Amino acid sequence: GMSPFASFATDRTRFELDGCAIDADLASFGHSVVEVELIVSKASEVPAAEDAIDQVAARLGLKPLTPGTGGKLETYLRRFCPNVVQKLVEAGVLPNV
């Protein structure tokens, strides 16, 4: 049978700033992630949207994720499940950091 190898809860706060949607997540094990999004209707609007997202992220003091500082699940695995991380690294799913 199957059994879970990771279990945590997430509290999410949503707000808007300068037209961007912002989701701030806090996982029950202390890791936080913030997503900044801006929906566009045409591909030609993407560069301006990316600039707006970068400006909002800078105002909030946010930094991009780097290898080893991924989202909630990757961070949980790296902290609490090193055997699972090793298998994912060997399979080329996660970087070895």
KEDOPA-460126 format. One line per field, with one value per residue (C-alpha): x, y, z. Coordinates in steps of 0.25 Angstrom, whole numbers. Layout:
N
x	(X,...)
y	(Y,...)
z	(Z,...)
This chain:
97
x	(0,3,6,9,23,20,9,7,-3,-3,-9,-11,-13,-18,-17,-15,-4,-3,-12,-4,-10,-2,-3,5,6,12,14,12,27,31,34,27,25,19,14,12,3,-3,-13,-12,-21,-10,4,8,5,14,27,19,13,27,32,20,22,37,33,23,33,43,34,31,46,43,54,53,54,68,72,70,60,48,34,27,28,43,47,39,46,60,58,51,52,66,65,53,62,73,64,59,73,78,66,69,56,63,76,87,90)
y	(0,14,24,39,43,58,65,79,90,104,117,126,141,148,162,172,182,191,182,169,158,153,140,139,124,120,105,99,95,110,112,123,126,138,138,150,149,158,152,157,155,156,151,165,169,159,168,179,169,164,178,181,168,171,185,179,168,179,187,175,171,158,150,139,124,118,103,97,108,103,103,97,82,83,90,80,69,75,78,65,54,53,39,44,56,46,38,50,56,42,42,56,62,71,78,73,86)
z	(0,0,11,12,13,15,23,26,26,19,24,11,11,-2,-5,-17,-19,-31,-39,-36,-28,-16,-9,4,9,23,24,38,39,37,23,15,0,-7,-21,-29,-41,-52,-62,-76,-88,-99,-101,-104,-90,-83,-83,-76,-66,-63,-60,-51,-44,-42,-36,-27,-22,-20,-12,-3,-2,-8,-15,-25,-21,-23,-24,-10,-6,-14,-11,2,-2,-7,6,15,8,9,24,28,18,13,8,-2,-6,-10,-18,-25,-28,-33,-43,-47,-42,-31,-32,-23,-14)
